[in-house]
Amino acid sequence: MSRSSVLTRQRILEAASEEFRAHGFQEASVRRIANVAKATTGAIYHYFPSKELLFDALVHEPAEQLFELWVTLHESPGANAFEAHDRSSDCTDAVLAFVYDHIDAFRLVFRHAAGTKYEDYPERLIAVEEATYRLFPGLDDSPADELFLRTVAASGVETLRKAVEHDLSREEARKYMNRTREFRLNGWTGLTAA
């Protein structure tokens, strides 16, 4: 790819990121992206055959890497609530660091992905979190515990999403996540000790 092509592609990606953040995927306009990028719509479709693939180019790699990290961090939750508590701080820090290292992509994924294959991305994370919680002792297959597990798993992902959605600084997001983690883990400690 020539230097000119690389620069054009980069301008298109930068303009698309702005457009998706301003209007969301569904309302984003390829014409507006072309105008800001100083390119034609034909040039955009040359590099990205669809608006979906343009969005995907902005978020795919970080989204998949975070999912892999999420799965890895949830593979061994610990034998008890105290061990899980110790691991949880490291896990929270690792996830938060990764998200904030790729904050533009996660702003798109968590805030502007309706209509894309990423609109269910939080659900993918929730499923992993829920499977981990199922390993904790004292829970059964009752409707009450099923709902409890779903609610707690969803709240963990929602905490991360809210930090991004509210444009918290990295340090404020860490404070928010740690406070929420401590609150939740103290509840787990009480449940598993009973």
RODRENLO-254700 format. One line per field, with one value per atom (N, C-alpha, C): residue number from 0; residue in three letters; atom name; y, x, z. Coordinates in Angstrom, 3 decimals, always signed. Atoms other than C-alpha are relative to their C-alpha. Last residue first. Example, Ala and Ser with C-alpha at 12.3 -4.5 7.8 and 13.67 -1.06 7.14 Angstrom:
resi	c(1, 1, 1, 0, 0, 0)
resn	c(SER, SER, SER, ALA, ALA, ALA)
name	c(N, CA, C, N, CA, C)
py	c(-1.190, -1.060, +1.090, -1.190, -4.500, +1.200)
px	c(-0.820, +13.670, -0.770, +0.890, +12.300, +0.900)
pz	c(-0.060, +7.140, +0.730, +0.000, +7.800, +0.000)
//
This chain:
resi	c(193, 193, 193, 192, 192, 192, 191, 191, 191, 190, 190, 190, 189, 189, 189, 188, 188, 188, 187, 187, 187, 186, 186, 186, 185, 185, 185, 184, 184, 184, 183, 183, 183, 182, 182, 182, 181, 181, 181, 180, 180, 180, 179, 179, 179, 178, 178, 178, 177, 177, 177, 176, 176, 176, 175, 175, 175, 174, 174, 174, 173, 173, 173, 172, 172, 172, 171, 171, 171, 170, 170, 170, 169, 169, 169, 168, 168, 168, 167, 167, 167, 166, 166, 166, 165, 165, 165, 164, 164, 164, 163, 163, 163, 162, 162, 162, 161, 161, 161, 160, 160, 160, 159, 159, 159, 158, 158, 158, 157, 157, 157, 156, 156, 156, 155, 155, 155, 154, 154, 154, 153, 153, 153, 152, 152, 152, 151, 151, 151, 150, 150, 150, 149, 149, 149, 148, 148, 148, 147, 147, 147, 146, 146, 146, 145, 145, 145, 144, 144, 144, 143, 143, 143, 142, 142, 142, 141, 141, 141, 140, 140, 140, 139, 139, 139, 138, 138, 138, 137, 137, 137, 136, 136, 136, 135, 135, 135, 134, 134, 134, 133, 133, 133, 132, 132, 132, 131, 131, 131, 130, 130, 130, 129, 129, 129, 128, 128, 128, 127, 127, 127, 126, 126, 126, 125, 125, 125, 124, 124, 124, 123, 123, 123, 122, 122, 122, 121, 121, 121, 120, 120, 120, 119, 119, 119, 118, 118, 118, 117, 117, 117, 116, 116, 116, 115, 115, 115, 114, 114, 114, 113, 113, 113, 112, 112, 112, 111, 111, 111, 110, 110, 110, 109, 109, 109, 108, 108, 108, 107, 107, 107, 106, 106, 106, 105, 105, 105, 104, 104, 104, 103, 103, 103, 102, 102, 102, 101, 101, 101, 100, 100, 100, 99, 99, 99, 98, 98, 98, 97, 97, 97, 96, 96, 96, 95, 95, 95, 94, 94, 94, 93, 93, 93, 92, 92, 92, 91, 91, 91, 90, 90, 90, 89, 89, 89, 88, 88, 88, 87, 87, 87, 86, 86, 86, 85, 85, 85, 84, 84, 84, 83, 83, 83, 82, 82, 82, 81, 81, 81, 80, 80, 80, 79, 79, 79, 78, 78, 78, 77, 77, 77, 76, 76, 76, 75, 75, 75, 74, 74, 74, 73, 73, 73, 72, 72, 72, 71, 71, 71, 70, 70, 70, 69, 69, 69, 68, 68, 68, 67, 67, 67, 66, 66, 66, 65, 65, 65, 64, 64, 64, 63, 63, 63, 62, 62, 62, 61, 61, 61, 60, 60, 60, 59, 59, 59, 58, 58, 58, 57, 57, 57, 56, 56, 56, 55, 55, 55, 54, 54, 54, 53, 53, 53, 52, 52, 52, 51, 51, 51, 50, 50, 50, 49, 49, 49, 48, 48, 48, 47, 47, 47, 46, 46, 46, 45, 45, 45, 44, 44, 44, 43, 43, 43, 42, 42, 42, 41, 41, 41, 40, 40, 40, 39, 39, 39, 38, 38, 38, 37, 37, 37, 36, 36, 36, 35, 35, 35, 34, 34, 34, 33, 33, 33, 32, 32, 32, 31, 31, 31, 30, 30, 30, 29, 29, 29, 28, 28, 28, 27, 27, 27, 26, 26, 26, 25, 25, 25, 24, 24, 24, 23, 23, 23, 22, 22, 22, 21, 21, 21, 20, 20, 20, 19, 19, 19, 18, 18, 18, 17, 17, 17, 16, 16, 16, 15, 15, 15, 14, 14, 14, 13, 13, 13, 12, 12, 12, 11, 11, 11, 10, 10, 10, 9, 9, 9, 8, 8, 8, 7, 7, 7, 6, 6, 6, 5, 5, 5, 4, 4, 4, 3, 3, 3, 2, 2, 2, 1, 1, 1, 0, 0, 0)
resn	c(ALA, ALA, ALA, ALA, ALA, ALA, THR, THR, THR, LEU, LEU, LEU, GLY, GLY, GLY, THR, THR, THR, TRP, TRP, TRP, GLY, GLY, GLY, ASN, ASN, ASN, LEU, LEU, LEU, ARG, ARG, ARG, PHE, PHE, PHE, GLU, GLU, GLU, ARG, ARG, ARG, THR, THR, THR, ARG, ARG, ARG, ASN, ASN, ASN, MET, MET, MET, TYR, TYR, TYR, LYS, LYS, LYS, ARG, ARG, ARG, ALA, ALA, ALA, GLU, GLU, GLU, GLU, GLU, GLU, ARG, ARG, ARG, SER, SER, SER, LEU, LEU, LEU, ASP, ASP, ASP, HIS, HIS, HIS, GLU, GLU, GLU, VAL, VAL, VAL, ALA, ALA, ALA, LYS, LYS, LYS, ARG, ARG, ARG, LEU, LEU, LEU, THR, THR, THR, GLU, GLU, GLU, VAL, VAL, VAL, GLY, GLY, GLY, SER, SER, SER, ALA, ALA, ALA, ALA, ALA, ALA, VAL, VAL, VAL, THR, THR, THR, ARG, ARG, ARG, LEU, LEU, LEU, PHE, PHE, PHE, LEU, LEU, LEU, GLU, GLU, GLU, ASP, ASP, ASP, ALA, ALA, ALA, PRO, PRO, PRO, SER, SER, SER, ASP, ASP, ASP, ASP, ASP, ASP, LEU, LEU, LEU, GLY, GLY, GLY, PRO, PRO, PRO, PHE, PHE, PHE, LEU, LEU, LEU, ARG, ARG, ARG, TYR, TYR, TYR, THR, THR, THR, ALA, ALA, ALA, GLU, GLU, GLU, GLU, GLU, GLU, VAL, VAL, VAL, ALA, ALA, ALA, ILE, ILE, ILE, LEU, LEU, LEU, ARG, ARG, ARG, GLU, GLU, GLU, PRO, PRO, PRO, TYR, TYR, TYR, ASP, ASP, ASP, GLU, GLU, GLU, TYR, TYR, TYR, LYS, LYS, LYS, THR, THR, THR, GLY, GLY, GLY, ALA, ALA, ALA, ALA, ALA, ALA, HIS, HIS, HIS, ARG, ARG, ARG, PHE, PHE, PHE, VAL, VAL, VAL, LEU, LEU, LEU, ARG, ARG, ARG, PHE, PHE, PHE, ALA, ALA, ALA, ASP, ASP, ASP, ILE, ILE, ILE, HIS, HIS, HIS, ASP, ASP, ASP, TYR, TYR, TYR, VAL, VAL, VAL, PHE, PHE, PHE, ALA, ALA, ALA, LEU, LEU, LEU, VAL, VAL, VAL, ALA, ALA, ALA, ASP, ASP, ASP, THR, THR, THR, CYS, CYS, CYS, ASP, ASP, ASP, SER, SER, SER, SER, SER, SER, ARG, ARG, ARG, ASP, ASP, ASP, HIS, HIS, HIS, ALA, ALA, ALA, GLU, GLU, GLU, PHE, PHE, PHE, ALA, ALA, ALA, ASN, ASN, ASN, ALA, ALA, ALA, GLY, GLY, GLY, PRO, PRO, PRO, SER, SER, SER, GLU, GLU, GLU, HIS, HIS, HIS, LEU, LEU, LEU, THR, THR, THR, VAL, VAL, VAL, TRP, TRP, TRP, LEU, LEU, LEU, GLU, GLU, GLU, PHE, PHE, PHE, LEU, LEU, LEU, GLN, GLN, GLN, GLU, GLU, GLU, ALA, ALA, ALA, PRO, PRO, PRO, GLU, GLU, GLU, HIS, HIS, HIS, VAL, VAL, VAL, LEU, LEU, LEU, ALA, ALA, ALA, ASP, ASP, ASP, PHE, PHE, PHE, LEU, LEU, LEU, LEU, LEU, LEU, GLU, GLU, GLU, LYS, LYS, LYS, SER, SER, SER, PRO, PRO, PRO, PHE, PHE, PHE, TYR, TYR, TYR, HIS, HIS, HIS, TYR, TYR, TYR, ILE, ILE, ILE, ALA, ALA, ALA, GLY, GLY, GLY, THR, THR, THR, THR, THR, THR, ALA, ALA, ALA, LYS, LYS, LYS, ALA, ALA, ALA, VAL, VAL, VAL, ASN, ASN, ASN, ALA, ALA, ALA, ILE, ILE, ILE, ARG, ARG, ARG, ARG, ARG, ARG, VAL, VAL, VAL, SER, SER, SER, ALA, ALA, ALA, GLU, GLU, GLU, GLN, GLN, GLN, PHE, PHE, PHE, GLY, GLY, GLY, HIS, HIS, HIS, ALA, ALA, ALA, ARG, ARG, ARG, PHE, PHE, PHE, GLU, GLU, GLU, GLU, GLU, GLU, SER, SER, SER, ALA, ALA, ALA, ALA, ALA, ALA, GLU, GLU, GLU, LEU, LEU, LEU, ILE, ILE, ILE, ARG, ARG, ARG, GLN, GLN, GLN, ARG, ARG, ARG, THR, THR, THR, LEU, LEU, LEU, VAL, VAL, VAL, SER, SER, SER, SER, SER, SER, ARG, ARG, ARG, SER, SER, SER, MET, MET, MET)
name	c(N, CA, C, N, CA, C, N, CA, C, N, CA, C, N, CA, C, N, CA, C, N, CA, C, N, CA, C, N, CA, C, N, CA, C, N, CA, C, N, CA, C, N, CA, C, N, CA, C, N, CA, C, N, CA, C, N, CA, C, N, CA, C, N, CA, C, N, CA, C, N, CA, C, N, CA, C, N, CA, C, N, CA, C, N, CA, C, N, CA, C, N, CA, C, N, CA, C, N, CA, C, N, CA, C, N, CA, C, N, CA, C, N, CA, C, N, CA, C, N, CA, C, N, CA, C, N, CA, C, N, CA, C, N, CA, C, N, CA, C, N, CA, C, N, CA, C, N, CA, C, N, CA, C, N, CA, C, N, CA, C, N, CA, C, N, CA, C, N, CA, C, N, CA, C, N, CA, C, N, CA, C, N, CA, C, N, CA, C, N, CA, C, N, CA, C, N, CA, C, N, CA, C, N, CA, C, N, CA, C, N, CA, C, N, CA, C, N, CA, C, N, CA, C, N, CA, C, N, CA, C, N, CA, C, N, CA, C, N, CA, C, N, CA, C, N, CA, C, N, CA, C, N, CA, C, N, CA, C, N, CA, C, N, CA, C, N, CA, C, N, CA, C, N, CA, C, N, CA, C, N, CA, C, N, CA, C, N, CA, C, N, CA, C, N, CA, C, N, CA, C, N, CA, C, N, CA, C, N, CA, C, N, CA, C, N, CA, C, N, CA, C, N, CA, C, N, CA, C, N, CA, C, N, CA, C, N, CA, C, N, CA, C, N, CA, C, N, CA, C, N, CA, C, N, CA, C, N, CA, C, N, CA, C, N, CA, C, N, CA, C, N, CA, C, N, CA, C, N, CA, C, N, CA, C, N, CA, C, N, CA, C, N, CA, C, N, CA, C, N, CA, C, N, CA, C, N, CA, C, N, CA, C, N, CA, C, N, CA, C, N, CA, C, N, CA, C, N, CA, C, N, CA, C, N, CA, C, N, CA, C, N, CA, C, N, CA, C, N, CA, C, N, CA, C, N, CA, C, N, CA, C, N, CA, C, N, CA, C, N, CA, C, N, CA, C, N, CA, C, N, CA, C, N, CA, C, N, CA, C, N, CA, C, N, CA, C, N, CA, C, N, CA, C, N, CA, C, N, CA, C, N, CA, C, N, CA, C, N, CA, C, N, CA, C, N, CA, C, N, CA, C, N, CA, C, N, CA, C, N, CA, C, N, CA, C, N, CA, C, N, CA, C, N, CA, C, N, CA, C, N, CA, C, N, CA, C, N, CA, C, N, CA, C, N, CA, C, N, CA, C, N, CA, C, N, CA, C, N, CA, C, N, CA, C, N, CA, C, N, CA, C, N, CA, C, N, CA, C, N, CA, C, N, CA, C, N, CA, C, N, CA, C, N, CA, C, N, CA, C, N, CA, C, N, CA, C, N, CA, C, N, CA, C, N, CA, C, N, CA, C, N, CA, C, N, CA, C, N, CA, C, N, CA, C, N, CA, C, N, CA, C, N, CA, C, N, CA, C)
py	c(+0.489, -18.688, -1.479, +0.365, -17.875, -0.605, +1.274, -17.996, -0.443, +1.101, -15.358, -1.332, +0.304, -12.989, -1.184, +0.580, -13.146, -0.403, +1.397, -12.607, -0.689, +0.757, -9.451, -1.463, +0.146, -8.194, -0.744, +1.118, -8.938, -0.188, +1.281, -6.724, -1.173, +0.137, -3.675, -1.370, +0.249, -4.117, -0.224, +1.350, -4.430, -0.346, +0.934, -1.327, -1.437, -0.128, +0.712, -1.008, +0.603, -0.643, +0.104, +1.459, +0.087, -0.663, +0.479, +3.657, -1.532, -0.204, +4.369, -0.561, +0.981, +2.834, +0.099, +1.303, +4.825, -1.082, +0.012, +7.999, -1.331, +0.086, +7.232, -0.033, +1.323, +6.440, -0.150, +0.110, +9.552, -1.403, -0.152, +8.957, -0.062, -0.658, +9.485, +0.275, -1.277, +8.591, +0.740, -0.849, +5.837, +1.389, -0.481, +4.332, +0.999, -0.780, +4.034, +0.605, -1.325, +2.960, +0.876, -0.786, +0.082, +1.420, -0.345, -1.245, +0.909, -0.901, -1.127, +0.467, -1.337, -2.664, +1.026, -0.535, -5.652, +1.422, -0.127, -6.337, +0.607, -1.225, -5.572, +0.193, -1.174, -8.130, +1.275, +0.016, -10.886, +1.247, -0.331, -9.948, +0.036, -1.395, -9.852, +0.413, -0.872, -13.093, +1.468, +0.104, -14.932, +0.940, -0.631, -13.672, +0.002, -1.446, -14.574, +0.758, -0.309, -18.134, +1.508, -0.067, -18.228, +0.290, -1.123, -17.295, +0.127, -1.260, -19.612, +1.210, -0.558, -22.504, +1.280, -0.300, -24.119, +0.588, +1.151, -23.984, +0.453, -0.401, -21.678, -1.238, -0.485, -22.476, +0.458, +0.930, -22.823, +0.691, -0.300, -20.540, -0.918, +0.874, -22.185, +0.242, +1.302, -20.613, -0.967, -0.048, -17.237, -1.326, +0.001, -18.060, -0.035, +1.363, -18.986, -0.114, +0.853, -15.683, -1.432, -0.345, -13.678, -0.927, +0.504, -15.452, +0.235, +1.466, -14.906, -0.620, +0.447, -11.255, -1.522, -0.122, -10.632, -0.504, +0.999, -11.979, +0.029, +1.307, -9.959, -1.116, +0.147, -6.794, -1.340, +0.220, -7.484, -0.076, +1.015, -7.818, -0.279, -0.456, -4.538, -1.011, -0.286, -5.582, +0.449, +1.276, -7.280, +0.191, +0.718, -3.846, -1.338, +0.271, -2.159, -0.705, +0.507, -0.590, -0.130, +1.200, -0.178, -0.551, -0.343, +3.422, -1.194, -1.099, +3.427, +0.137, -0.082, +0.317, +1.059, +1.293, -0.650, +0.143, +0.430, +2.902, -1.283, -0.967, +4.132, -0.371, +0.435, +0.877, +1.027, +1.183, +1.657, -0.402, -0.410, +5.174, -1.176, -0.636, +3.880, +0.416, +0.044, +1.424, +0.708, -0.057, +1.836, +0.033, -1.390, +2.672, +0.162, -0.829, -0.702, +1.430, +0.327, -2.588, +0.900, -0.482, -0.806, -0.261, -1.455, -1.388, +0.586, -0.327, -5.088, +1.507, +0.427, -5.541, +0.378, -0.899, -3.481, -0.351, -1.291, -5.382, +0.967, +0.143, -8.703, +1.335, +0.093, -7.738, -0.065, -1.297, -6.601, +0.013, -0.948, -9.719, +1.363, +0.015, -12.132, +1.124, -0.349, -11.251, +0.070, -1.417, -11.261, +0.453, -0.740, -14.629, +1.500, +0.143, -16.075, +0.776, -0.767, -14.678, -0.063, -1.430, -15.850, +0.822, -0.592, -19.431, +1.498, +1.049, -21.815, +0.567, +0.185, -19.146, -0.992, -1.045, -17.740, -0.110, +0.610, -19.875, +1.045, +1.455, -19.249, -0.660, +0.676, -15.738, -1.521, -0.443, -13.847, -0.694, +0.460, -15.871, +0.361, +1.454, -15.286, -0.534, +0.232, -11.532, -1.487, -0.325, -11.372, -0.311, +1.052, -13.147, +0.215, +1.208, -10.785, -1.153, -0.116, -7.799, -1.248, +0.159, -8.989, +0.131, +1.427, -9.485, -0.247, +0.711, -5.972, -1.484, -0.172, -4.440, -0.752, +0.522, -6.090, +0.233, +1.464, -5.550, -0.486, +0.630, -1.929, -1.479, -0.832, +0.531, -0.765, -0.337, -1.879, +0.820, +1.161, -3.260, +0.300, +0.045, +0.176, -1.127, -1.193, +0.395, +0.057, +0.341, -3.183, +1.183, +0.976, -2.305, -0.351, -0.776, +0.817, -0.929, -0.338, -1.475, +0.840, +0.250, -2.313, +0.294, +0.637, -0.651, -0.210, +0.511, +0.419, -0.832, +0.748, +0.818, -0.644, +1.364, +1.744, -0.835, +0.694, +4.740, -1.438, +0.342, +5.724, -0.747, +1.112, +5.543, -0.442, +1.197, +7.759, -1.243, +0.276, +10.292, -1.203, +1.167, +11.549, -0.147, -0.549, +14.717, -1.140, +0.668, +12.696, +0.560, -0.295, +15.120, -0.575, -1.446, +14.991, +0.361, -0.351, +11.228, +1.483, +0.538, +10.643, +0.388, -0.898, +12.955, -0.465, -1.277, +10.987, +0.992, +0.205, +7.665, +1.286, -0.210, +8.907, -0.175, -0.502, +7.652, +0.057, -1.326, +7.247, +0.597, -0.009, +3.507, +1.338, +0.725, +3.466, +0.194, +1.427, +6.170, -0.668, +0.379, +9.851, -1.452, -1.092, +11.735, -0.480, -0.527, +8.767, +1.080, +1.018, +7.052, +0.482, +0.098, +10.227, -1.015, -1.205, +10.880, -0.106, +0.060, +7.293, +1.198, +0.965, +7.471, -0.103, -0.645, +10.642, -0.919, -1.076, +9.006, +0.697, +0.604, +5.816, +1.063, +0.582, +7.751, -0.594, -1.122, +9.860, -0.510, -0.505, +6.653, +1.171, +0.979, +5.086, +0.494, -0.105, +8.222, -0.945, -1.246, +8.261, +0.192, +0.179, +4.601, +1.238, +0.889, +5.134, -0.201, -0.770, +8.115, -0.822, -0.934, +6.118, +0.816, -1.207, +3.392, +0.889, -1.164, +0.000, +1.240)
px	c(+1.236, -22.889, -0.182, -0.319, -19.257, -1.215, -0.705, -19.973, +0.398, +0.799, -22.678, +0.715, +1.111, -20.835, -0.815, -0.593, -17.654, -1.094, -0.328, -19.687, +0.584, +1.256, -21.197, +0.243, +0.436, -17.767, -1.329, -0.727, -16.712, -0.340, +0.511, -19.459, +0.700, +1.379, -18.621, -0.554, -0.028, -14.904, -1.408, -0.536, -15.413, +0.008, +1.066, -17.633, +0.438, +1.065, -15.060, -1.122, -0.469, -12.283, -1.048, -0.015, -14.179, +0.425, +1.388, -14.979, -0.053, +0.617, -11.405, -1.421, -0.616, -10.000, -0.608, +0.582, -12.447, +0.554, +1.350, -11.385, -0.700, -0.114, -7.729, -1.382, -0.522, -8.356, +0.037, -1.437, -10.481, +0.441, -0.861, -14.206, +1.459, -1.275, -15.896, +0.846, -0.040, -19.326, +1.328, +1.115, -19.841, +0.050, -0.291, -16.415, -1.058, -1.236, -16.921, +0.363, +0.329, -20.514, +1.245, +0.640, -19.418, -0.291, -1.024, -17.031, -0.579, -0.926, -19.711, +1.090, +0.598, -22.224, +0.895, -0.266, -19.935, -0.539, -1.446, -19.931, +0.371, -0.426, -23.653, +1.511, +0.303, -24.461, +0.488, -0.901, -22.698, -0.214, -1.343, -24.504, +0.992, -0.029, -27.909, +1.405, +0.115, -27.414, +0.145, -1.245, -26.191, +0.003, -1.069, -29.123, +1.311, +0.191, -31.649, +1.097, -0.240, -30.318, -0.096, -1.444, -30.141, +0.372, -0.542, -33.832, +1.509, +0.252, -34.887, +0.583, +1.328, -33.218, -0.186, +0.656, -30.189, -1.393, +0.622, -28.082, -0.672, +1.023, -25.631, -0.566, +1.204, -23.737, -1.099, +0.847, -20.269, -1.262, -0.028, -18.844, -0.959, -0.963, -18.369, +0.055, +0.638, -21.546, +0.920, +0.744, -19.889, -0.685, -0.953, -17.395, -0.725, -0.541, -20.116, +0.996, +1.022, -21.846, +0.501, +0.056, -18.691, -0.981, -1.239, -18.193, -0.030, +0.073, -21.838, +1.239, +0.880, -21.639, -0.043, -0.772, -18.664, -0.808, -1.068, -20.576, +0.834, +0.601, -23.619, +1.030, +0.127, -21.488, -0.606, -1.315, -20.550, -0.088, +0.140, -24.189, +1.328, +1.035, -24.161, -0.232, -0.529, -20.817, -1.076, -0.193, -22.258, +0.531, -1.199, -23.470, +0.071, +0.079, -26.890, +1.218, +1.329, -26.313, -0.056, -0.061, -22.511, -1.368, +0.488, -22.366, -0.102, +0.958, -21.836, -0.673, +0.936, -19.995, -1.080, +0.615, -18.257, -1.085, +0.871, -17.603, -0.745, +1.098, -16.291, -0.974, +1.011, -14.364, -1.113, +0.706, -12.513, -1.109, +0.839, -11.624, -0.809, +1.245, -10.460, -0.889, +0.742, -7.879, -1.348, -1.023, -5.238, -0.626, -0.451, -8.175, +1.168, +1.074, -9.789, +0.487, +0.179, -6.518, -1.058, -1.174, -5.717, -0.170, +0.102, -9.259, +1.173, +1.083, -9.108, -0.072, -0.408, -5.709, -1.057, -1.039, -6.662, +0.418, +0.614, -9.903, +1.018, +0.831, -8.108, -0.632, -0.893, -5.405, -0.784, -0.660, -8.031, +0.925, +0.894, -10.122, +0.641, -0.164, -7.298, -0.789, -1.386, -7.155, +0.237, -0.190, -10.929, +1.407, +0.599, -11.198, +0.192, -0.928, -8.787, -0.514, -1.187, -10.930, +1.031, +0.232, -14.175, +1.244, +0.936, -12.992, -0.083, +0.715, -11.226, -1.025, -0.480, -10.200, -0.877, +0.437, -11.795, +0.559, -0.138, -9.781, -0.331, -0.157, -10.703, +0.136, +1.114, -12.094, +0.152, +0.073, -8.881, -1.109, -1.184, -8.314, -0.085, +0.127, -11.869, +1.167, +1.126, -11.624, -0.149, -0.501, -8.205, -1.061, -0.970, -9.614, +0.573, +0.777, -12.614, +0.926, +0.582, -10.301, -0.795, -1.076, -8.260, -0.533, -0.329, -11.417, +1.112, +1.147, -12.663, +0.312, +0.066, -9.215, -1.160, -1.183, -8.858, -0.049, -0.138, -12.396, +1.175, +0.195, -12.998, +0.361, -0.322, -12.012, -0.005, -1.424, -11.860, +0.444, -0.781, -15.249, +1.502, +0.118, -16.833, +0.874, -0.709, -15.514, -0.029, -1.426, -16.615, +0.867, -0.261, -20.145, +1.482, -0.110, -20.168, +0.311, +1.275, -19.504, +0.257, +1.159, -16.789, -1.376, +0.949, -14.076, -1.303, -0.715, -10.963, -0.891, -1.159, -12.614, +0.742, +0.442, -15.912, +1.118, +0.334, -14.215, -0.386, -1.270, -12.608, -0.264, -0.604, -15.986, +1.314, +0.646, -17.473, +0.547, +1.294, -14.884, -0.632, -0.038, -12.122, -1.376, -0.441, -11.394, +0.242, -1.254, -11.697, +0.607, -1.009, -14.305, +1.360, -0.237, -16.321, +1.109, -0.780, -15.948, +0.356, -1.354, -17.140, +0.897, -0.658, -20.097, +1.424, -0.272, -20.965, +0.688, -1.237, -20.604, +0.361, +0.095, -23.237, +1.362, -1.224, -23.588, -0.171, +0.238, -27.163, +1.240, +1.172, -26.979, -0.231, -0.172, -23.413, -1.190, +0.267, -23.785, +0.097, +1.333, -24.056, -0.382, +0.973, -21.158, -1.423, +0.160, -19.012, -1.074, +0.690, -19.643, -0.192, +1.398, -18.755, -0.778, +0.731, -15.567, -1.484, +0.057, -14.365, -0.761, +1.047, -15.274, -0.147, +1.295, -13.214, -1.149, +0.141, -10.168, -1.351, +0.226, -10.631, -0.199, +1.346, -11.018, -0.316, +0.947, -7.945, -1.434, -0.064, -5.963, -0.956, +0.674, -7.103, -0.033, +1.434, -6.103, -0.788, +0.482, -2.693, -1.499, -0.040, -2.052, -0.556, +1.115, -3.169, -0.085, +1.231, -0.809, -1.231, +0.089, +2.075, -1.290, -0.815, +1.421, -0.198, +0.843, +0.000, +0.898)
pz	c(-0.664, +55.551, -0.179, -1.385, +54.718, +0.713, -0.012, +50.988, +1.395, +0.525, +51.185, +0.118, -0.908, +53.503, -0.487, -1.204, +51.445, +0.979, +0.294, +48.298, +1.233, +0.081, +49.789, -0.277, -1.387, +50.770, +0.060, -0.600, +47.223, +1.469, +0.479, +45.773, +0.682, -0.445, +47.892, -0.385, -1.442, +47.331, +0.552, -0.209, +43.576, +1.478, +0.371, +43.478, +0.247, -1.006, +45.372, -0.278, -1.251, +43.163, +1.102, +0.147, +39.942, +1.308, +0.120, +40.987, -0.056, -1.311, +42.119, +0.012, -0.909, +38.929, +1.395, +0.343, +36.815, +0.925, -0.565, +38.635, -0.301, -1.454, +37.884, +0.669, -0.372, +34.209, +1.520, +0.260, +33.840, +0.426, -1.168, +33.879, -0.436, +0.306, +30.538, +1.238, -0.705, +31.920, -0.163, +0.446, +29.347, +0.625, +1.352, +30.010, -0.440, -0.110, +33.775, -1.351, -0.545, +33.124, +0.144, +1.059, +30.879, +0.474, +0.981, +33.529, -1.081, -0.687, +36.225, -0.958, +0.032, +33.805, +0.688, +1.339, +33.349, -0.101, +0.155, +37.084, -1.344, -0.689, +37.369, -0.100, +0.820, +34.688, +0.674, +1.154, +36.621, -0.866, -0.482, +39.838, -1.160, -0.452, +38.165, +0.425, +1.176, +36.228, +0.406, +0.758, +39.307, -1.200, -0.783, +41.400, -0.785, +0.144, +38.705, +0.741, +1.422, +38.534, -0.231, +0.190, +42.345, -1.451, -0.767, +42.652, -0.200, +0.713, +39.814, +0.740, -0.240, +41.650, -0.807, +1.271, +40.049, +0.178, +0.661, +43.220, -1.299, +0.961, +44.944, -0.672, -0.663, +48.150, -0.936, -0.761, +46.672, +0.532, -1.422, +43.981, +0.736, -0.678, +40.581, +1.504, -0.211, +39.177, +0.741, -1.262, +39.681, +0.310, -1.107, +36.944, +1.334, -0.090, +34.450, +1.150, -0.617, +35.202, +0.159, -1.424, +34.464, +0.724, -0.602, +31.134, +1.507, +0.020, +30.143, +0.648, -1.088, +31.239, +0.064, -1.244, +28.935, +1.189, +0.068, +25.934, +1.279, -0.302, +26.959, -0.042, -1.460, +27.027, +0.409, -0.623, +23.390, +1.522, -1.055, +22.282, +0.714, -0.928, +20.331, +1.119, -1.340, +18.880, +0.979, -0.682, +15.776, +1.412, +0.444, +14.775, +0.719, +1.427, +14.917, -0.559, +0.391, +18.315, -1.518, +0.843, +18.736, -0.401, +1.337, +19.991, -0.945, +0.104, +23.745, -1.351, -1.120, +24.933, -0.171, -0.320, +21.683, +1.066, +1.102, +20.483, +0.359, +0.029, +23.811, -1.110, -0.969, +23.929, +0.196, +0.490, +20.687, +0.971, +1.130, +21.827, -0.544, -0.414, +25.225, -1.172, +1.270, +23.946, +0.161, +1.042, +26.707, -1.397, +0.113, +28.976, -0.968, +0.544, +28.303, -0.198, +1.413, +28.805, -0.632, +0.737, +32.066, -1.492, +0.097, +33.343, -0.778, +0.928, +32.569, -0.208, +1.349, +34.223, -1.038, +0.494, +37.293, -1.425, +0.258, +37.789, -0.584, +1.203, +37.438, -0.385, +1.153, +39.945, -1.304, +0.132, +42.456, -1.209, +0.625, +41.860, -0.218, +1.450, +42.564, -0.660, +0.305, +46.274, -1.505, -0.318, +46.579, -0.365, +1.109, +44.822, +0.204, +1.117, +47.382, -1.213, -0.341, +50.183, -1.122, +0.203, +48.562, +0.299, -0.951, +48.266, -0.238, -0.726, +45.919, +0.973, -1.375, +43.481, +0.733, -0.913, +40.343, +1.410, -1.325, +37.935, +1.065, +0.060, +34.304, +1.354, -0.666, +34.854, +0.047, -1.390, +34.103, +0.781, -0.726, +30.938, +1.478, -0.164, +29.707, +0.829, -0.917, +30.287, +0.293, -1.332, +28.598, +1.049, -0.343, +25.543, +1.399, -0.277, +25.529, +0.389, -1.336, +25.869, +0.342, -0.981, +22.893, +1.422, -0.097, +20.836, +1.013, -0.579, +21.558, +0.167, -1.455, +21.008, +0.642, -0.689, +17.578, +1.511, -0.033, +16.345, +0.845, -1.311, +17.330, +0.082, -1.155, +14.608, +1.319, +0.075, +11.678, +1.207, -0.427, +12.747, -0.005, -1.459, +12.412, +0.544, -0.473, +8.842, +1.528, +0.021, +8.194, +0.430, -1.053, +9.296, +0.079, -1.232, +7.097, +1.171, -0.632, +4.178, +1.247, +0.856, +1.620, +0.618, -0.912, +3.740, -0.757, -1.166, +1.813, +0.920, +0.502, -1.597, +1.177, +0.319, +0.082, -0.619, -1.253, +1.688, -0.294, -0.654, -1.597, +1.298, +0.738, -3.330, +0.623, -0.552, -0.611, -0.711, +0.610, -1.721, +0.695, +0.893, +0.517, -0.644, +1.288, +2.465, -0.990, +0.380, +5.700, -1.280, -1.022, +7.072, -0.390, -0.022, +3.830, +0.997, +1.191, +3.456, +0.004, -0.216, +7.029, -1.168, -0.950, +6.414, +0.286, +0.687, +3.273, +0.942, +0.751, +5.145, -0.744, +1.442, +7.553, -0.658, +0.619, +11.113, -1.516, +0.573, +12.335, -0.669, +0.863, +12.912, -0.688, +1.257, +14.214, -0.941, -0.139, +16.815, -1.355, +0.478, +15.897, +0.260, +0.009, +17.513, -0.282, -1.360, +18.502, +0.057, -0.805, +15.155, +1.440, +0.444, +13.274, +0.829, -0.428, +15.253, -0.330, -1.458, +14.773, +0.552, -0.365, +11.100, +1.506, +0.237, +10.619, +0.393, -0.990, +12.235, -0.147, -1.317, +10.218, +1.075, +0.000, +6.951, +1.367, -0.100, +7.689, +0.058, -1.370, +8.366, +0.196, -0.867, +5.084, +1.447, +0.285, +3.206, +0.898, -0.596, +4.900, -0.218, -1.455, +4.094, +0.691, -0.358, +0.502, +1.507, +0.209, +0.106, +0.398, -1.129, +1.579, -0.080, +0.097, -0.963, +1.225, +0.000, +0.000, +0.000)
//
